[in-house]
Amino acid sequence: MFERRHDRLLPRHEYFRRLIRHALLAGSVLLVCLGLGMAGYHGLEGLGWLDSFLNAAMILAGMGPVAPLTTVGGRLFAGCYALFSGVAFLTTVGILLAPAVHRALHKFHLEDRSLDQ
């Protein structure tokens, strides 16, 4: 997926295309996570889809639930979903930053190699 250590630096237009692909992948991960949260709140708490969206989005963003949780299953789900959301956040940040970090390190290695010659 990424160029190897001795390959040339990726041209800018291809690099920007890579950034867009990673942003789309990160957005897809967030949409799947949001869908799982909505389904859980709708099924376990009996919330409507709009309230389920609001609660899932707030937990996924790190804010916390909005609607009071009334069932044991809903509370257990909210706790597990909050832990899952933390991992999803870290994964999304990693997906978004990977191309930029790789390009910086690759450029550093190419410059380092040119000094050795």
PyRosetta script that sets phi, psi and omega in degrees:
from pyrosetta import init, pose_from_sequence

init()
pose = pose_from_sequence("MFERRHDRLLPRHEYFRRLIRHALLAGSVLLVCLGLGMAGYHGLEGLGWLDSFLNAAMILAGMGPVAPLTTVGGRLFAGCYALFSGVAFLTTVGILLAPAVHRALHKFHLEDRSLDQ")
pose.set_psi(1, -45.7)
pose.set_omega(1, 177.6)
pose.set_phi(2, -101.6)
pose.set_psi(2, 157.4)
pose.set_omega(2, 178.6)
pose.set_phi(3, -71.2)
pose.set_psi(3, 154.7)
pose.set_omega(3, -177.1)
pose.set_phi(4, -85.4)
pose.set_psi(4, 172.9)
pose.set_omega(4, -173.3)
pose.set_phi(5, -55.3)
pose.set_psi(5, -40.1)
pose.set_omega(5, -175.3)
pose.set_phi(6, -96.0)
pose.set_psi(6, 1.5)
pose.set_omega(6, 177.0)
pose.set_phi(7, -76.8)
pose.set_psi(7, 159.8)
pose.set_omega(7, 178.1)
pose.set_phi(8, -70.0)
pose.set_psi(8, 162.0)
pose.set_omega(8, 177.4)
pose.set_phi(9, -67.9)
pose.set_psi(9, 138.0)
pose.set_omega(9, -178.7)
pose.set_phi(10, -64.3)
pose.set_psi(10, 134.6)
pose.set_omega(10, 176.5)
pose.set_phi(11, -59.8)
pose.set_psi(11, 154.5)
pose.set_omega(11, -174.5)
pose.set_phi(12, -58.2)
pose.set_psi(12, -43.2)
pose.set_omega(12, -177.4)
pose.set_phi(13, -64.8)
pose.set_psi(13, -35.7)
pose.set_omega(13, 175.9)
pose.set_phi(14, -72.1)
pose.set_psi(14, -34.9)
pose.set_omega(14, 177.0)
pose.set_phi(15, -64.2)
pose.set_psi(15, -43.6)
pose.set_omega(15, 178.5)
pose.set_phi(16, -66.3)
pose.set_psi(16, -34.9)
pose.set_omega(16, 175.3)
pose.set_phi(17, -63.1)
pose.set_psi(17, -40.3)
pose.set_omega(17, 177.2)
pose.set_phi(18, -63.8)
pose.set_psi(18, -42.1)
pose.set_omega(18, 177.8)
pose.set_phi(19, -60.1)
pose.set_psi(19, -42.3)
pose.set_omega(19, 180.0)
pose.set_phi(20, -65.3)
pose.set_psi(20, -42.1)
pose.set_omega(20, 178.6)
pose.set_phi(21, -61.6)
pose.set_psi(21, -41.9)
pose.set_omega(21, 179.7)
pose.set_phi(22, -68.4)
pose.set_psi(22, -36.4)
pose.set_omega(22, 177.2)
pose.set_phi(23, -65.2)
pose.set_psi(23, -39.8)
pose.set_omega(23, 177.1)
pose.set_phi(24, -65.4)
pose.set_psi(24, -40.1)
pose.set_omega(24, 177.3)
pose.set_phi(25, -64.0)
pose.set_psi(25, -44.0)
pose.set_omega(25, 178.8)
pose.set_phi(26, -63.1)
pose.set_psi(26, -41.3)
pose.set_omega(26, 176.7)
pose.set_phi(27, -63.1)
pose.set_psi(27, -37.7)
pose.set_omega(27, 177.5)
pose.set_phi(28, -64.6)
pose.set_psi(28, -41.9)
pose.set_omega(28, 177.4)
pose.set_phi(29, -59.9)
pose.set_psi(29, -45.0)
pose.set_omega(29, 179.6)
pose.set_phi(30, -64.3)
pose.set_psi(30, -39.9)
pose.set_omega(30, 178.8)
pose.set_phi(31, -64.2)
pose.set_psi(31, -40.5)
pose.set_omega(31, 177.4)
pose.set_phi(32, -64.0)
pose.set_psi(32, -44.4)
pose.set_omega(32, 179.1)
pose.set_phi(33, -63.0)
pose.set_psi(33, -40.4)
pose.set_omega(33, 178.2)
pose.set_phi(34, -64.9)
pose.set_psi(34, -40.9)
pose.set_omega(34, 177.8)
pose.set_phi(35, -62.7)
pose.set_psi(35, -41.0)
pose.set_omega(35, 177.2)
pose.set_phi(36, -62.8)
pose.set_psi(36, -42.8)
pose.set_omega(36, 178.5)
pose.set_phi(37, -64.4)
pose.set_psi(37, -42.6)
pose.set_omega(37, 178.7)
pose.set_phi(38, -62.2)
pose.set_psi(38, -43.5)
pose.set_omega(38, 179.9)
pose.set_phi(39, -63.3)
pose.set_psi(39, -40.2)
pose.set_omega(39, 179.3)
pose.set_phi(40, -64.7)
pose.set_psi(40, -46.9)
pose.set_omega(40, 179.3)
pose.set_phi(41, -66.4)
pose.set_psi(41, -38.3)
pose.set_omega(41, -179.9)
pose.set_phi(42, -68.2)
pose.set_psi(42, -43.5)
pose.set_omega(42, -176.5)
pose.set_phi(43, -78.3)
pose.set_psi(43, -39.7)
pose.set_omega(43, -174.0)
pose.set_phi(44, -92.6)
pose.set_psi(44, -31.9)
pose.set_omega(44, -178.5)
pose.set_phi(45, -102.1)
pose.set_psi(45, -14.4)
pose.set_omega(45, -179.2)
pose.set_phi(46, 73.5)
pose.set_psi(46, 21.2)
pose.set_omega(46, 178.6)
pose.set_phi(47, -76.5)
pose.set_psi(47, 153.9)
pose.set_omega(47, 173.3)
pose.set_phi(48, -67.7)
pose.set_psi(48, 167.4)
pose.set_omega(48, -175.6)
pose.set_phi(49, -64.1)
pose.set_psi(49, -37.3)
pose.set_omega(49, -179.7)
pose.set_phi(50, -67.8)
pose.set_psi(50, -43.7)
pose.set_omega(50, 177.0)
pose.set_phi(51, -67.5)
pose.set_psi(51, -35.3)
pose.set_omega(51, 176.2)
pose.set_phi(52, -63.8)
pose.set_psi(52, -41.9)
pose.set_omega(52, 176.6)
pose.set_phi(53, -60.7)
pose.set_psi(53, -46.5)
pose.set_omega(53, -178.4)
pose.set_phi(54, -60.6)
pose.set_psi(54, -47.8)
pose.set_omega(54, -179.9)
pose.set_phi(55, -63.8)
pose.set_psi(55, -45.1)
pose.set_omega(55, -179.4)
pose.set_phi(56, -64.0)
pose.set_psi(56, -42.8)
pose.set_omega(56, 179.9)
pose.set_phi(57, -65.5)
pose.set_psi(57, -39.2)
pose.set_omega(57, -179.9)
pose.set_phi(58, -67.3)
pose.set_psi(58, -40.2)
pose.set_omega(58, 177.8)
pose.set_phi(59, -70.1)
pose.set_psi(59, -40.9)
pose.set_omega(59, -179.9)
pose.set_phi(60, -63.4)
pose.set_psi(60, -31.8)
pose.set_omega(60, 178.4)
pose.set_phi(61, -84.8)
pose.set_psi(61, -5.4)
pose.set_omega(61, 177.9)
pose.set_phi(62, 90.4)
pose.set_psi(62, 12.2)
pose.set_omega(62, -176.6)
pose.set_phi(63, -90.9)
pose.set_psi(63, -35.1)
pose.set_omega(63, -177.5)
pose.set_phi(64, 111.5)
pose.set_psi(64, 163.7)
pose.set_omega(64, -177.0)
pose.set_phi(65, -70.1)
pose.set_psi(65, 154.6)
pose.set_omega(65, 179.9)
pose.set_phi(66, -100.1)
pose.set_psi(66, -50.4)
pose.set_omega(66, -178.3)
pose.set_phi(67, -78.4)
pose.set_psi(67, 143.0)
pose.set_omega(67, 176.2)
pose.set_phi(68, -67.2)
pose.set_psi(68, 138.3)
pose.set_omega(68, -178.9)
pose.set_phi(69, -91.6)
pose.set_psi(69, 127.5)
pose.set_omega(69, -172.6)
pose.set_phi(70, -109.2)
pose.set_psi(70, -21.3)
pose.set_omega(70, -176.7)
pose.set_phi(71, -107.2)
pose.set_psi(71, 155.3)
pose.set_omega(71, 177.3)
pose.set_phi(72, -64.0)
pose.set_psi(72, -42.6)
pose.set_omega(72, 178.8)
pose.set_phi(73, -61.3)
pose.set_psi(73, -39.4)
pose.set_omega(73, 178.3)
pose.set_phi(74, -65.3)
pose.set_psi(74, -39.5)
pose.set_omega(74, 178.9)
pose.set_phi(75, -68.7)
pose.set_psi(75, -41.9)
pose.set_omega(75, 176.7)
pose.set_phi(76, -64.0)
pose.set_psi(76, -41.4)
pose.set_omega(76, 177.6)
pose.set_phi(77, -61.8)
pose.set_psi(77, -44.4)
pose.set_omega(77, -178.3)
pose.set_phi(78, -61.0)
pose.set_psi(78, -40.2)
pose.set_omega(78, 177.9)
pose.set_phi(79, -65.4)
pose.set_psi(79, -46.4)
pose.set_omega(79, 179.1)
pose.set_phi(80, -66.3)
pose.set_psi(80, -38.6)
pose.set_omega(80, 179.6)
pose.set_phi(81, -67.4)
pose.set_psi(81, -34.7)
pose.set_omega(81, 177.1)
pose.set_phi(82, -64.9)
pose.set_psi(82, -43.5)
pose.set_omega(82, 176.9)
pose.set_phi(83, -63.9)
pose.set_psi(83, -43.7)
pose.set_omega(83, 177.4)
pose.set_phi(84, -60.7)
pose.set_psi(84, -39.6)
pose.set_omega(84, -178.9)
pose.set_phi(85, -64.7)
pose.set_psi(85, -34.6)
pose.set_omega(85, 176.2)
pose.set_phi(86, -62.6)
pose.set_psi(86, -43.2)
pose.set_omega(86, 177.6)
pose.set_phi(87, -67.6)
pose.set_psi(87, -39.8)
pose.set_omega(87, 178.6)
pose.set_phi(88, -63.5)
pose.set_psi(88, -37.9)
pose.set_omega(88, 177.6)
pose.set_phi(89, -63.1)
pose.set_psi(89, -47.4)
pose.set_omega(89, 179.5)
pose.set_phi(90, -63.1)
pose.set_psi(90, -39.9)
pose.set_omega(90, 178.4)
pose.set_phi(91, -63.1)
pose.set_psi(91, -44.3)
pose.set_omega(91, -179.5)
pose.set_phi(92, -64.0)
pose.set_psi(92, -42.6)
pose.set_omega(92, 177.6)
pose.set_phi(93, -62.8)
pose.set_psi(93, -41.8)
pose.set_omega(93, 177.7)
pose.set_phi(94, -61.6)
pose.set_psi(94, -42.1)
pose.set_omega(94, 179.0)
pose.set_phi(95, -64.0)
pose.set_psi(95, -41.4)
pose.set_omega(95, -178.7)
pose.set_phi(96, -70.5)
pose.set_psi(96, -37.9)
pose.set_omega(96, -175.6)
pose.set_phi(97, -86.2)
pose.set_psi(97, -18.3)
pose.set_omega(97, -174.7)
pose.set_phi(98, -54.3)
pose.set_psi(98, -47.6)
pose.set_omega(98, -178.8)
pose.set_phi(99, -63.5)
pose.set_psi(99, -41.2)
pose.set_omega(99, -178.5)
pose.set_phi(100, -67.9)
pose.set_psi(100, -43.5)
pose.set_omega(100, 179.2)
pose.set_phi(101, -65.7)
pose.set_psi(101, -41.9)
pose.set_omega(101, 179.4)
pose.set_phi(102, -63.0)
pose.set_psi(102, -42.8)
pose.set_omega(102, -179.6)
pose.set_phi(103, -63.4)
pose.set_psi(103, -42.6)
pose.set_omega(103, 179.4)
pose.set_phi(104, -63.0)
pose.set_psi(104, -45.4)
pose.set_omega(104, 179.6)
pose.set_phi(105, -67.7)
pose.set_psi(105, -37.6)
pose.set_omega(105, 179.4)
pose.set_phi(106, -65.8)
pose.set_psi(106, -42.8)
pose.set_omega(106, 178.1)
pose.set_phi(107, -63.6)
pose.set_psi(107, -40.6)
pose.set_omega(107, 177.5)
pose.set_phi(108, -61.0)
pose.set_psi(108, -43.4)
pose.set_omega(108, 179.8)
pose.set_phi(109, -67.4)
pose.set_psi(109, -36.7)
pose.set_omega(109, 177.9)
pose.set_phi(110, -66.3)
pose.set_psi(110, -40.5)
pose.set_omega(110, 177.9)
pose.set_phi(111, -67.9)
pose.set_psi(111, -37.9)
pose.set_omega(111, 178.9)
pose.set_phi(112, -64.4)
pose.set_psi(112, -40.5)
pose.set_omega(112, -179.5)
pose.set_phi(113, -67.7)
pose.set_psi(113, -36.2)
pose.set_omega(113, -179.5)
pose.set_phi(114, -68.3)
pose.set_psi(114, -26.6)
pose.set_omega(114, 176.8)
pose.set_phi(115, -72.9)
pose.set_psi(115, -27.8)
pose.set_omega(115, -179.8)
pose.set_phi(116, -73.5)
pose.set_psi(116, -22.6)
pose.set_omega(116, -174.8)
pose.set_phi(117, -83.5)
pose.dump_pdb("model.pdb")
